[in-house]
Amino acid sequence: MRDFGEIRAYIKLHFDDHIRKIQDLLRQPSISAENLGIRECAELVRQRLHDLGCGEAEIVETHGNPVVYGEYDASAEKTLIVYMMYDTQPFTNEAWTYPPLEGRLVEIEPLGVCMIGRGAFNTKGPLVAFLNALESVLAIDKNLPVNLKFVIEGEEELGSQHLPQFIEKYEHSLRDADAVFFPYASQDAKGKVKIHLGVKGIVYFELECSGRAWGRGPTQFDVHGSNKAWVDSPSWRLVHALSTLTSIDGNHVLIDDFYNNVAPPTKEDLELVEKLASSFDEETIKETEKIYRFIDDARGRDLLLRYLYSTTLNIDGIWAGYTGSGMKTVLPHKATAKLDVRLVPDQRPEEIIPKIRKHLDRHGYDDIKVSPLPAQYDWSRTSAKEPIIQALKRTYEAMGYEPEIWPCLGGSAPFYLFSKKPLQLPFAMGGLGHGARAHSPDEYLLVRGKDKIAGLASLEESYVRILYDFARR
């Protein structure tokens, strides 16, 4: 069996430099929603691939943000696509304790020393940690155990709307890969490590009620609030339209045929859920997400089934009129809501918007505008039996962790572009380590952990082990 002692020693010796390299990328903004620093960040990532020895390291143009593509030919038997993202979410108007672009090291009890910054966890930190791991392998072994093809996009936070263009253009180069790997930090706040076999799909859209389209209420601008005595309100109309979409508690969707094509869990899924229920700790989730109770106070197996196999309709935001400080009474001329639908097998994204349009029309809300937004992902699944998944599992076990295997993650990502036609490749995300608060203030990645929670050095070592295990099986 491969001895990783020399590589581990190299990581330890260069630990401060590895931290600095993550900080360098965090300090370069790359906020796709604001088009801030995107190209500069892409060039930093491209340069890092070039420095690692990628024969091809290029910035590939799309109709949106560019994809950084690189190939490392190790003359190995197996080839792995490494999917990553260099863009991040905005942080303006968020209440950060520390500067979001600094990458400051802070002691957070009881975890240990963490790096605070936008993208530290999602996912610039894991991206650079993976590149640090490759650098460590090359320093000791002079070559990598597998061939690598890097696909590093700059629009994941916008729904990966132009990544299909890249996939179509480079399909001939990608189709000879054996699997796809997404470097991540997969431990929770208590050190438990999870393997997720897929993601849910998503459809994101806006509903807008305006006085102009309705033919009632203010039609061009907000008017004084006293006018409510004799003028209709688009805001109230939108609220009532929203109320028709679900049951009164918001937990069951009332749109006709919404649950059509929802496939039941497979035999393999149910076997995984039964095993998962024996170690599942909902209290850690409550603490991490700062919530008190789950829907219907569900627990254990029932809670897992709800999380993994429920298709949902969620209101992400609602706004109209004046929302600033102090007092300003207005009757808004327009009201808007953003919503998302999470999809499970075998739902199809293209079916959702027509069903919502038909529902609103049937309830007399034909004036309400339905605007699909670019964030539309299909669902994705990979079998637990795939070699890349087994490589993760054996790596965790070799490093002293018994992983939980989850049939899917409740969130969404563009994994379907790799796991479905034309590539049809198994997809895995993983690595030891812990981070949290993605999309939130004080996002962090654990750098020096305590007890069973792995820090940056073990995160990088886990990436090394995954590559070697996958190469030899």
C-alpha positions as CSV (number, residue, x, y, z in Angstrom):
1,M,0.0,0.0,0.0
2,R,1.2,3.5,-0.9
3,D,3.0,5.3,2.0
4,F,1.9,9.0,2.0
5,G,4.4,10.0,4.7
6,E,6.7,12.1,2.3
7,I,3.8,13.9,0.8
8,R,2.3,14.6,4.2
9,A,5.7,16.0,5.3
10,Y,5.8,18.2,2.3
11,I,2.3,19.6,3.0
12,K,3.4,20.3,6.6
13,L,6.6,22.0,5.6
14,H,4.8,24.2,3.1
15,F,1.7,24.7,5.2
16,D,2.0,28.5,5.5
17,D,2.6,28.9,1.8
18,H,-0.5,26.8,1.1
19,I,-2.5,29.1,3.4
20,R,-1.2,32.1,1.6
21,K,-2.2,30.8,-1.8
22,I,-5.8,30.4,-0.6
23,Q,-5.7,33.9,0.8
24,D,-4.4,35.2,-2.6
25,L,-7.4,33.9,-4.4
26,L,-9.9,35.0,-1.7
27,R,-8.4,38.6,-2.0
28,Q,-9.2,38.7,-5.7
29,P,-12.9,39.3,-5.9
30,S,-14.9,37.3,-8.4
31,I,-18.5,38.1,-7.8
32,S,-20.4,36.9,-10.9
33,A,-23.7,38.6,-10.0
34,E,-21.8,42.0,-10.1
35,N,-19.3,41.1,-12.8
36,L,-16.6,42.1,-10.3
37,G,-13.1,40.8,-10.8
38,I,-14.1,37.8,-13.0
39,R,-11.4,38.0,-15.6
40,E,-8.7,38.8,-13.2
41,C,-9.6,35.8,-11.1
42,A,-9.8,33.5,-14.1
43,E,-6.3,34.6,-15.1
44,L,-5.0,33.8,-11.6
45,V,-6.5,30.3,-11.8
46,R,-5.2,29.8,-15.3
47,Q,-1.7,30.8,-14.2
48,R,-1.8,28.3,-11.3
49,L,-2.7,25.5,-13.7
50,H,0.2,26.5,-16.0
51,D,2.6,26.5,-13.0
52,L,1.5,23.0,-12.2
53,G,2.5,21.8,-15.6
54,C,-0.7,21.6,-17.5
55,G,0.2,21.3,-21.2
56,E,-3.0,23.2,-21.9
57,A,-4.1,26.0,-19.6
58,E,-6.4,28.4,-21.3
59,I,-9.3,30.8,-20.8
60,V,-12.2,29.6,-22.9
61,E,-14.7,32.2,-23.9
62,T,-18.4,31.7,-23.7
63,H,-21.3,34.1,-24.2
64,G,-20.9,34.8,-20.5
65,N,-18.0,34.4,-18.0
66,P,-15.1,32.4,-19.3
67,V,-14.2,28.8,-18.3
68,V,-10.6,28.0,-17.3
69,Y,-9.6,24.8,-18.9
70,G,-6.4,22.8,-18.4
71,E,-5.1,19.3,-19.1
72,Y,-2.4,17.4,-17.3
73,D,-1.2,14.4,-19.2
74,A,0.4,11.9,-16.8
75,S,0.4,9.1,-19.3
76,A,-1.7,7.3,-16.8
77,E,-4.4,4.6,-17.4
78,K,-7.2,6.7,-15.9
79,T,-8.4,10.2,-16.6
80,L,-10.4,12.4,-14.2
81,I,-12.3,15.6,-15.0
82,V,-11.9,18.0,-12.1
83,Y,-14.9,20.4,-12.0
84,M,-14.5,23.5,-9.9
85,M,-15.8,27.1,-9.8
86,Y,-14.0,30.4,-9.3
87,D,-16.9,32.7,-9.0
88,T,-18.6,33.7,-5.6
89,Q,-21.7,35.3,-4.2
90,P,-21.9,39.0,-3.4
91,F,-21.3,40.3,0.2
92,T,-22.5,43.9,0.0
93,N,-24.8,44.9,2.9
94,E,-24.0,41.7,4.8
95,A,-23.0,41.9,8.4
96,W,-19.4,40.5,8.3
97,T,-17.4,40.4,11.5
98,Y,-14.2,40.4,9.5
99,P,-13.4,41.8,6.0
100,P,-14.9,39.4,3.4
101,L,-11.9,39.7,1.0
102,E,-9.1,39.4,3.6
103,G,-8.9,35.7,4.4
104,R,-8.2,36.4,8.0
105,L,-7.3,33.5,10.3
106,V,-9.6,33.5,13.3
107,E,-10.0,31.1,16.2
108,I,-13.6,29.8,16.3
109,E,-14.5,27.7,19.2
110,P,-14.8,24.7,19.4
111,L,-13.6,24.2,15.8
112,G,-10.1,25.7,15.7
113,V,-8.4,28.2,13.5
114,C,-10.5,29.2,10.5
115,M,-10.0,31.3,7.4
116,I,-12.8,33.9,7.0
117,G,-13.7,35.2,3.6
118,R,-16.1,35.0,0.7
119,G,-15.4,31.8,-1.1
120,A,-13.3,30.3,1.7
121,F,-15.7,27.3,1.7
122,N,-17.7,27.8,-1.5
123,T,-15.4,27.0,-3.1
124,K,-12.2,28.9,-3.6
125,G,-10.7,27.3,-0.5
126,P,-11.2,23.7,-1.7
127,L,-10.1,24.7,-5.2
128,V,-6.7,26.0,-4.1
129,A,-6.4,23.2,-1.5
130,F,-6.7,20.7,-4.4
131,L,-4.1,22.5,-6.4
132,N,-1.8,22.6,-3.3
133,A,-2.3,18.8,-3.1
134,L,-1.2,18.3,-6.7
135,E,1.8,20.5,-6.1
136,S,2.8,18.3,-3.2
137,V,2.5,15.1,-5.2
138,L,4.6,16.6,-8.1
139,A,7.2,17.7,-5.7
140,I,7.7,14.2,-4.3
141,D,6.6,11.8,-7.1
142,K,7.4,14.1,-10.1
143,N,4.1,13.0,-11.8
144,L,0.4,12.5,-11.0
145,P,-1.2,9.1,-10.7
146,V,-4.0,10.1,-13.1
147,N,-4.5,12.3,-16.1
148,L,-6.5,15.4,-15.2
149,K,-8.8,17.7,-17.2
150,F,-9.8,20.8,-15.3
151,V,-13.1,22.5,-16.0
152,I,-13.2,25.6,-13.7
153,E,-16.2,27.8,-14.4
154,G,-17.1,31.4,-13.5
155,E,-20.9,31.3,-13.5
156,E,-21.9,28.6,-11.0
157,E,-23.5,31.3,-8.8
158,L,-25.5,32.5,-11.8
159,G,-26.8,29.0,-12.7
160,S,-24.0,27.9,-15.0
161,Q,-26.0,29.2,-17.9
162,H,-23.1,29.1,-20.4
163,L,-21.3,26.0,-19.2
164,P,-23.3,23.9,-21.7
165,Q,-21.6,25.9,-24.5
166,F,-18.2,24.8,-23.1
167,I,-19.3,21.2,-22.7
168,E,-20.5,21.1,-26.4
169,K,-17.3,22.7,-27.6
170,Y,-15.0,20.4,-25.7
171,E,-17.0,17.2,-25.7
172,H,-14.4,15.4,-27.8
173,S,-11.8,16.2,-25.2
174,L,-13.9,15.3,-22.2
175,R,-15.6,12.1,-23.3
176,D,-12.6,9.9,-22.8
177,A,-12.6,10.6,-19.0
178,D,-13.5,7.9,-16.5
179,A,-15.2,10.1,-13.9
180,V,-15.7,13.6,-12.6
181,F,-14.5,14.9,-9.3
182,F,-15.5,18.1,-7.4
183,P,-13.1,18.9,-4.6
184,Y,-15.0,19.9,-1.5
185,A,-14.8,19.9,2.3
186,S,-17.3,17.3,3.4
187,Q,-17.2,17.2,7.2
188,D,-19.8,18.7,9.4
189,A,-19.2,20.7,12.6
190,K,-18.7,17.6,14.6
191,G,-16.3,15.9,12.2
192,K,-18.7,13.5,10.6
193,V,-17.9,13.1,6.9
194,K,-20.5,12.6,4.2
195,I,-20.5,11.3,0.7
196,H,-23.3,12.7,-1.5
197,L,-24.2,10.7,-4.6
198,G,-26.0,13.5,-6.4
199,V,-28.0,16.7,-6.2
200,K,-31.5,17.9,-6.8
201,G,-32.4,19.9,-9.9
202,I,-33.6,23.5,-9.7
203,V,-35.9,26.0,-11.5
204,Y,-35.6,29.6,-10.5
205,F,-38.1,32.3,-11.5
206,E,-39.7,35.6,-10.7
207,L,-43.4,36.5,-10.4
208,E,-44.3,40.1,-11.0
209,C,-47.6,41.8,-10.4
210,S,-47.8,45.4,-11.8
211,G,-50.6,47.9,-12.0
212,R,-50.0,48.4,-15.7
213,A,-50.4,44.7,-16.6
214,W,-53.3,44.2,-14.2
215,G,-55.1,47.3,-15.3
216,R,-55.8,48.3,-11.7
217,G,-53.8,50.1,-9.1
218,P,-50.9,52.5,-9.7
219,T,-49.6,52.0,-13.3
220,Q,-46.3,54.0,-13.5
221,F,-45.0,54.8,-10.1
222,D,-45.7,54.3,-6.4
223,V,-48.3,56.6,-5.0
224,H,-49.1,57.9,-1.5
225,G,-50.3,55.2,0.8
226,S,-53.5,57.1,1.6
227,N,-54.7,56.2,-1.9
228,K,-55.4,52.6,-0.7
229,A,-58.8,53.9,0.2
230,W,-59.8,54.0,-3.4
231,V,-56.9,52.3,-5.4
232,D,-56.2,48.6,-5.7
233,S,-52.9,47.1,-4.6
234,P,-50.6,45.0,-6.8
235,S,-48.8,43.9,-3.7
236,W,-51.8,42.4,-2.1
237,R,-52.7,40.7,-5.4
238,L,-49.3,39.1,-5.6
239,V,-49.6,37.9,-2.0
240,H,-52.9,36.3,-2.7
241,A,-51.6,34.7,-5.9
242,L,-48.7,33.2,-4.0
243,S,-51.1,31.8,-1.4
244,T,-52.8,29.7,-4.1
245,L,-49.6,27.8,-4.9
246,T,-49.3,25.8,-1.7
247,S,-51.2,24.6,1.3
248,I,-51.6,27.1,4.2
249,D,-48.4,25.9,5.8
250,G,-46.4,26.2,2.6
251,N,-45.4,22.6,2.7
252,H,-47.6,21.0,0.0
253,V,-47.7,22.4,-3.6
254,L,-51.2,22.7,-5.0
255,I,-50.2,23.2,-8.6
256,D,-51.9,20.6,-10.9
257,D,-49.6,17.8,-11.9
258,F,-46.7,19.3,-9.9
259,Y,-45.8,15.9,-8.5
260,N,-46.1,14.0,-11.7
261,N,-42.9,12.1,-12.7
262,V,-41.6,12.1,-9.1
263,A,-39.9,8.8,-9.0
264,P,-39.9,6.8,-5.7
265,P,-36.6,6.0,-4.0
266,T,-34.7,3.1,-5.6
267,K,-33.9,-0.1,-3.7
268,E,-30.3,1.2,-3.4
269,D,-31.5,4.5,-2.1
270,L,-33.7,2.9,0.6
271,E,-30.8,0.7,1.7
272,L,-28.6,3.8,2.0
273,V,-31.3,5.6,4.0
274,E,-31.8,2.7,6.4
275,K,-28.1,2.7,7.1
276,L,-27.9,6.5,7.2
277,A,-30.7,6.7,9.8
278,S,-28.6,4.8,12.3
279,S,-26.0,7.6,12.4
280,F,-27.9,10.6,11.3
281,D,-27.7,13.5,13.8
282,E,-30.4,16.1,13.2
283,E,-29.2,18.2,16.2
284,T,-26.0,19.1,14.4
285,I,-28.0,20.4,11.5
286,K,-30.2,22.5,13.8
287,E,-27.2,24.0,15.4
288,T,-25.4,24.7,12.1
289,E,-28.5,26.2,10.4
290,K,-29.8,27.9,13.6
291,I,-33.2,26.4,13.4
292,Y,-35.4,25.1,16.3
293,R,-37.7,22.5,14.6
294,F,-38.2,20.6,11.4
295,I,-41.5,20.4,9.4
296,D,-44.0,18.2,11.4
297,D,-41.3,17.7,14.0
298,A,-40.0,14.9,11.8
299,R,-37.0,12.9,12.9
300,G,-34.7,10.1,11.8
301,R,-35.7,8.1,8.8
302,D,-38.8,10.2,8.1
303,L,-36.8,13.4,8.2
304,L,-34.2,12.0,5.8
305,L,-36.8,10.8,3.3
306,R,-38.4,14.2,3.4
307,Y,-35.1,16.0,2.8
308,L,-33.9,13.7,0.1
309,Y,-37.0,13.0,-1.9
310,S,-39.2,16.0,-1.5
311,T,-39.7,18.4,-4.5
312,T,-40.2,21.9,-3.0
313,L,-41.5,25.3,-3.9
314,N,-39.7,28.0,-2.0
315,I,-40.1,31.8,-1.8
316,D,-36.6,33.3,-1.9
317,G,-37.6,36.9,-1.6
318,I,-40.5,39.3,-1.9
319,W,-40.3,43.1,-2.3
320,A,-42.4,46.1,-3.3
321,G,-42.5,49.8,-2.6
322,Y,-40.3,51.3,0.2
323,T,-38.1,49.0,2.2
324,G,-35.6,51.4,3.7
325,S,-35.3,52.7,7.2
326,G,-37.8,55.1,8.8
327,M,-41.3,55.7,7.5
328,K,-42.5,56.3,4.0
329,T,-46.1,55.3,3.2
330,V,-46.6,54.3,-0.4
331,L,-48.9,52.2,-2.5
332,P,-46.5,50.3,-4.8
333,H,-47.2,50.1,-8.5
334,K,-45.4,46.8,-8.7
335,A,-44.6,43.7,-6.5
336,T,-42.1,41.0,-7.2
337,A,-41.2,37.6,-5.7
338,K,-38.3,35.2,-6.5
339,L,-39.0,31.5,-6.1
340,D,-37.3,28.2,-6.6
341,V,-38.4,24.7,-7.2
342,R,-36.1,21.8,-6.3
343,L,-36.5,18.8,-8.5
344,V,-36.1,15.1,-7.8
345,P,-35.9,12.1,-10.3
346,D,-37.7,12.0,-12.8
347,Q,-38.9,15.6,-12.9
348,R,-37.8,17.8,-15.8
349,P,-37.0,21.5,-15.5
350,E,-38.8,22.4,-18.7
351,E,-42.1,21.2,-17.3
352,I,-42.3,23.5,-14.3
353,I,-42.8,27.0,-15.7
354,P,-45.7,25.9,-18.0
355,K,-47.5,24.3,-15.0
356,I,-47.1,27.5,-12.9
357,R,-48.4,29.6,-15.8
358,K,-51.4,27.4,-16.2
359,H,-52.1,27.4,-12.5
360,L,-52.0,31.2,-12.2
361,D,-54.3,31.6,-15.3
362,R,-56.8,29.1,-13.9
363,H,-57.0,31.1,-10.7
364,G,-57.6,34.4,-12.5
365,Y,-54.0,35.8,-12.3
366,D,-53.2,35.8,-16.0
367,D,-51.8,39.3,-15.7
368,I,-49.0,38.2,-13.3
369,K,-45.7,37.9,-15.2
370,V,-43.7,34.6,-14.9
371,S,-40.0,35.1,-15.8
372,P,-37.7,32.1,-15.7
373,L,-34.2,33.0,-14.6
374,P,-31.1,31.2,-15.9
375,A,-30.6,29.0,-12.9
376,Q,-32.1,25.8,-14.2
377,Y,-30.4,22.5,-13.4
378,D,-31.5,18.9,-14.0
379,W,-31.0,16.5,-11.1
380,S,-28.0,14.1,-11.0
381,R,-27.3,10.8,-9.4
382,T,-24.3,8.4,-9.3
383,S,-24.3,4.9,-7.9
384,A,-22.5,4.2,-4.7
385,K,-20.8,1.3,-6.5
386,E,-18.9,3.5,-8.9
387,P,-15.1,3.4,-8.5
388,I,-14.8,7.1,-7.8
389,I,-17.3,6.9,-5.0
390,Q,-15.5,3.8,-3.6
391,A,-12.2,5.7,-3.8
392,L,-13.7,8.4,-1.5
393,K,-15.0,5.8,0.9
394,R,-11.7,4.0,1.2
395,T,-9.8,7.2,1.6
396,Y,-11.9,8.3,4.5
397,E,-11.7,4.9,6.1
398,A,-7.9,4.8,5.7
399,M,-7.7,8.2,7.5
400,G,-9.9,7.1,10.4
401,Y,-13.4,8.1,9.4
402,E,-16.5,6.1,8.7
403,P,-18.4,8.1,6.1
404,E,-22.1,8.5,5.8
405,I,-23.4,7.9,2.3
406,W,-26.3,10.1,1.3
407,P,-28.3,9.4,-1.9
408,C,-28.1,13.1,-2.7
409,L,-27.6,16.6,-1.5
410,G,-30.6,18.8,-1.0
411,G,-29.0,21.6,-2.9
412,S,-28.4,21.9,-6.7
413,A,-25.3,22.1,-8.9
414,P,-24.6,21.6,-12.6
415,F,-23.4,18.0,-12.2
416,Y,-26.0,16.8,-14.7
417,L,-23.9,18.3,-17.5
418,F,-21.4,15.6,-16.8
419,S,-23.5,12.7,-15.5
420,K,-26.1,12.8,-18.3
421,K,-25.8,12.8,-22.1
422,P,-23.6,13.3,-23.9
423,L,-20.8,12.5,-21.4
424,Q,-22.7,10.2,-19.0
425,L,-19.8,10.1,-16.4
426,P,-20.0,9.2,-12.7
427,F,-19.7,12.3,-10.6
428,A,-18.3,12.6,-7.0
429,M,-17.7,15.4,-4.7
430,G,-15.6,15.1,-1.6
431,G,-12.6,15.6,0.6
432,L,-12.1,15.8,4.3
433,G,-12.2,19.2,6.1
434,H,-14.9,21.5,7.3
435,G,-16.4,24.8,6.2
436,A,-19.7,26.6,6.5
437,R,-21.8,29.7,6.0
438,A,-21.7,29.6,2.2
439,H,-23.7,32.6,0.8
440,S,-23.7,34.1,4.4
441,P,-21.6,36.5,6.4
442,D,-18.4,35.1,8.0
443,E,-18.1,32.2,5.6
444,Y,-15.2,30.1,6.7
445,L,-12.9,27.1,6.0
446,L,-11.2,25.3,8.9
447,V,-7.4,25.6,8.7
448,R,-6.2,24.0,11.9
449,G,-8.8,21.6,13.3
450,K,-9.4,20.0,16.7
451,D,-10.2,16.4,17.5
452,K,-11.8,14.7,14.5
453,I,-12.4,17.7,12.4
454,A,-9.7,17.8,9.7
455,G,-7.9,21.0,8.9
456,L,-6.3,22.2,5.7
457,A,-3.3,19.7,5.8
458,S,-5.6,16.7,6.1
459,L,-8.0,18.1,3.5
460,E,-5.1,18.2,1.0
461,E,-3.9,14.8,2.0
462,S,-7.3,13.4,1.4
463,Y,-7.3,14.7,-2.1
464,V,-4.0,13.0,-2.7
465,R,-5.2,9.7,-1.4
466,I,-8.4,9.9,-3.5
467,L,-6.4,10.3,-6.7
468,Y,-4.0,7.4,-5.9
469,D,-6.9,5.1,-4.8
470,F,-8.9,5.8,-8.0
471,A,-5.8,5.3,-10.1
472,R,-5.0,1.8,-8.9
473,R,-8.5,0.2,-8.9
